[in-house]
């Protein structure tokens, strides 16, 4: 009997070990900010802000909160989303996803034209409906709450009472009842929170609200402190959906602003959170955070992190295992080694053998014409040179991939025969319209050259001996605050164009805005019409951040 019992314990231990694994933070590496999560049965979905990148609102799916797959974009048709003329950090702000009675809802703010709106779908892969405007909702960061009595509500950040700002960053949280069938607000607007957790301290930018219901309490969770270094998450609760909402006396429930900025491998700016209960009764919180390489400098934008949540005396509290957000937490799930990765160090390689572009690519603003093709030459991505440039506010010939980590590289192989000095094609690392490095092939004085631009300023031009219709390879290598640029016309023989260029130029701290860097395949004829094309044979991104070794 003792032997059988020992054998049972051994087998049980092996099964637990096989299932016991850890996830790596950020769970969505690179520019995936303002996360929102919902559960539908055994399925979990995360969405993020996409600003003026297109398609809009990425939709991620998981069965276990460990393995995430990008399954669609909620706004992937021009009829849904017109971004022409929008700056990179305009467009779509802070969407929130909900599931109720067989329907998925996303409520969001398009700050340039649409304002607040709702879209719906029966399947989160789409198609999602065209947006329905919510003109009465005056503010940003809306989310939906479905009560157990059948009523629904939209809660959001808005202006101070009577539009009288008492201090810079003075905002409110407000709410309307919502008709979830006709997608219209009902009745009068309700003021839930004025200013923040403690109005005597003049708190700033109360925003990103979510309402949950647990044990008879309405839990209102919000971001506070602004989306920068002082970001935090705070919580209130009430016995009534309309309040009054009382703040938790141990707020904030999540922040990193009080920690030593010189600590090793810091995670900062944590906030804009959402929580979910898993099928085993455990609670988890997702939130945005940043990984700076020095002080408050980061190029990868705001990313999606996850941590356990515990309930203390009826309040949700992030269970970080200490003050610092950890790069890893245990979870009862098994990793899929064959799936595309969105976290940790990984290699992404695309040989362009599929009939459609990989979903991970995004464009600058809405694509309204067919300027790229995967069918003309099998195994090649052909991009038309067009007069639009990445410095403008239209849709250039630009196909981008989020820079996932502070260290690593992006590389590509290309065939291109420039006919004039205005024609250029190559590889770019892009933060916004005025902060990018562009490594490209062109001609100067009738001879082929490799050029490097910082913004629109030519930094260097190098003559190259490349024959017509032959490949040239480009590589951009990132190492925290330094970027190096290389080309090759012989296999595995890289030639430096310039090394250790200023990476802080691409940081949010210097560039401003709300996005992160993208590596992109980019071709342009710089304001002049052209019938020329560039043909890319492969594209890869490899990461090498020290924390994941």
NORZIPE-V570623 format. One record per backbone hydrogen bond with DSSP energy under -1.0 kcal/mol. NH is the residue of the N-H (numbers start at 0). CO is the residue of the C=O. E is the energy in kcal/mol with one decimal. If there is no record, write none. Layout:
BEGIN
<<NH/CO/E> <NH/CO/E>>
END
This chain:
BEGIN
<<4/0/-2.5> <5/1/-2.4> <6/2/-2.5> <7/3/-2.4> <8/4/-2.3> <9/5/-2.4> <10/6/-2.6> <11/7/-2.5> <12/8/-2.4> <13/9/-2.2> <14/10/-2.3> <15/11/-2.4> <16/12/-2.5> <17/13/-2.3> <18/14/-1.7> <19/15/-2.4> <20/330/-2.3> <22/328/-2.3> <24/326/-2.8> <26/303/-1.2> <27/303/-1.8> <28/341/-3.3> <31/29/-1.7> <31/301/-1.3> <35/46/-1.8> <37/44/-1.9> <39/42/-3.0> <42/39/-1.6> <43/61/-2.8> <44/37/-2.5> <45/59/-1.8> <46/35/-2.1> <48/32/-1.6> <50/91/-1.9> <51/87/-2.0> <52/49/-2.4> <53/362/-1.9> <55/74/-3.0> <58/71/-2.8> <59/45/-3.1> <60/68/-2.7> <61/43/-2.1> <68/60/-2.2> <70/58/-2.5> <71/58/-1.2> <73/56/-2.6> <74/55/-2.5> <79/76/-1.7> <80/76/-1.4> <84/392/-3.0> <85/82/-2.4> <89/86/-2.1> <91/50/-1.6> <92/108/-3.1> <95/106/-2.1> <97/104/-2.5> <99/102/-2.7> <102/99/-1.6> <103/120/-3.1> <104/97/-2.9> <105/118/-2.6> <106/95/-2.0> <107/116/-2.0> <108/92/-1.5> <109/114/-2.6> <110/90/-2.4> <114/109/-2.8> <116/107/-2.2> <117/131/-2.0> <118/105/-2.5> <120/103/-1.8> <125/122/-2.6> <128/119/-2.5> <131/117/-2.4> <133/115/-2.9> <136/133/-1.5> <137/135/-1.1> <139/156/-1.2> <142/154/-2.0> <144/152/-2.3> <146/150/-2.8> <149/146/-1.3> <152/144/-2.2> <153/175/-2.7> <154/142/-2.5> <155/173/-2.4> <156/139/-2.4> <157/171/-2.5> <162/159/-2.3> <163/160/-2.0> <169/166/-2.1> <171/157/-2.1> <172/192/-2.4> <173/155/-2.7> <174/189/-2.1> <175/153/-2.3> <177/151/-3.0> <178/183/-3.4> <182/178/-1.6> <185/176/-2.8> <189/174/-3.1> <191/172/-2.7> <192/172/-1.7> <194/170/-2.2> <200/197/-1.9> <201/198/-1.3> <204/168/-2.5> <206/222/-2.2> <209/220/-2.0> <211/218/-2.3> <213/216/-2.3> <216/213/-2.1> <217/237/-3.4> <218/211/-3.2> <219/235/-2.3> <220/209/-2.9> <221/233/-2.5> <222/206/-3.0> <223/231/-2.0> <224/203/-3.2> <230/227/-1.9> <231/223/-1.2> <232/253/-2.4> <233/221/-3.1> <235/219/-2.7> <236/245/-1.6> <237/217/-1.8> <242/239/-1.7> <245/236/-2.7> <247/234/-2.3> <250/247/-1.6> <252/232/-2.1> <253/232/-1.2> <258/255/-1.4> <262/259/-1.7> <267/289/-2.6> <270/287/-1.5> <273/285/-2.1> <275/283/-2.3> <277/281/-3.7> <280/277/-1.9> <283/275/-2.5> <284/306/-2.9> <285/273/-2.7> <286/304/-2.0> <287/270/-2.4> <288/302/-1.6> <289/267/-2.2> <292/296/-2.1> <296/293/-2.6> <302/288/-3.2> <303/27/-1.7> <304/286/-3.3> <306/284/-2.1> <308/282/-2.3> <309/316/-2.8> <311/314/-3.2> <314/311/-1.5> <316/309/-3.0> <317/252/-1.0> <318/307/-2.5> <319/317/-1.2> <328/22/-1.3> <330/20/-4.0> <332/18/-1.3> <332/330/-1.7> <347/540/-3.2> <349/538/-2.8> <360/357/-1.7> <361/399/-2.1> <362/53/-3.7> <364/51/-2.2> <370/368/-1.3> <372/381/-2.1> <379/376/-1.7> <380/535/-2.8> <381/372/-2.8> <382/533/-3.2> <383/370/-2.9> <384/531/-2.4> <391/388/-1.3> <397/395/-1.8> <398/520/-2.3> <399/361/-3.4> <400/518/-3.2> <402/516/-2.5> <407/477/-2.2> <408/541/-2.7> <409/475/-2.2> <410/539/-2.4> <411/473/-2.2> <412/537/-1.5> <413/471/-2.4> <414/534/-2.9> <422/419/-1.5> <423/523/-2.5> <424/440/-1.4> <425/521/-2.0> <426/438/-2.7> <427/519/-2.6> <428/436/-2.4> <429/517/-3.1> <430/434/-2.6> <431/434/-1.4> <434/431/-1.4> <436/428/-2.2> <437/452/-2.4> <438/426/-2.8> <439/450/-2.6> <440/424/-2.9> <441/448/-2.4> <443/446/-2.6> <446/443/-1.7> <448/441/-2.4> <449/461/-2.7> <450/439/-3.0> <451/459/-2.2> <452/437/-2.6> <453/456/-2.5> <454/435/-3.1> <456/453/-1.9> <458/451/-3.2> <459/451/-1.3> <461/449/-3.0> <463/447/-1.9> <465/463/-1.2> <469/466/-1.5> <471/413/-2.5> <472/487/-2.9> <473/411/-2.3> <474/485/-2.2> <475/409/-2.8> <476/483/-2.9> <477/407/-3.2> <478/481/-2.7> <479/405/-1.9> <481/478/-1.4> <482/500/-1.8> <483/476/-2.6> <484/497/-3.0> <485/474/-2.5> <486/494/-2.2> <487/472/-1.9> <492/489/-2.0> <494/486/-3.3> <496/484/-3.3> <497/484/-1.0> <500/482/-3.2> <502/480/-3.6> <505/502/-1.8> <506/503/-1.5> <507/297/-2.1> <510/506/-3.2> <511/507/-2.5> <516/298/-2.7> <517/429/-2.3> <518/400/-2.8> <519/427/-2.6> <520/398/-2.2> <521/425/-1.8> <522/396/-2.1> <523/423/-2.6> <524/385/-2.5> <526/386/-1.8> <527/524/-1.2> <533/382/-2.5> <534/414/-2.6> <535/380/-3.1> <536/412/-2.5> <538/349/-2.0> <539/410/-2.6> <540/347/-2.4> <541/408/-2.3> <542/345/-1.7> <543/406/-2.0> <547/544/-1.4> <548/545/-1.7>>
END
